[in-house]
Amino acid sequence: MEESNPRASGMSWKTIATIVTVVAVGLLVYSSVTGGRHSVSPEQVAKNPDAFVGKPIKIEGKVVKESWSVGRNDNFDHRFQIVGQGGKTFDVHFHGAMPDPFAEDRQVIITGKLDKSRMITATRILVKCPSRYEDKKYDQHEMVNYKNKLRQNKVARRQH
């Protein structure tokens, strides 16, 4: 029997290892660039919304007071608005379980897609934590407001 010669194929083990390493590093860089995208402000999107339509977007803003509503027949259907520091607003639609700290007047980072009507269909919501130096009563107050909002939505659904 003839022994196979690894060099007969024209590639050494070092060449193969180098190619595999380059491909692996390239994939890591690609995934970090596409998945680790920095968030944009509503003002940045409002300047040129067509550049963002239909593309993945990560946008940061504050949930507008009294803008949050929950679907009548679907507790997972959420609609609200976010506003940037310059006052530009966007409507957001999210279908899913809201993060526990979600509340109106809180900073959020929305991941999703923008449509031509300036509605963001969110696939992920991240609530930015308030400063750790804020009074704990403030956090309890926010939770009471959140629970009251959920109760109001349940009562409204029962009445319809």
Secondary structure, 3 states (H helix, E strand, C coil): CCCCCHHHHCCCHHHHHHHHHHHHHHHHHHHHHHHCCCCECHHHHHHCHHHCECCEEEEEEEECCCCCEECCCCCCEEEEEEECCCCCEEEEEEECCCCCCCCCCCEEEEEEEECCCCEEEEEEEEECCCCCCCCHHHHHHHHHHHHHHHHHHHHHHHHC
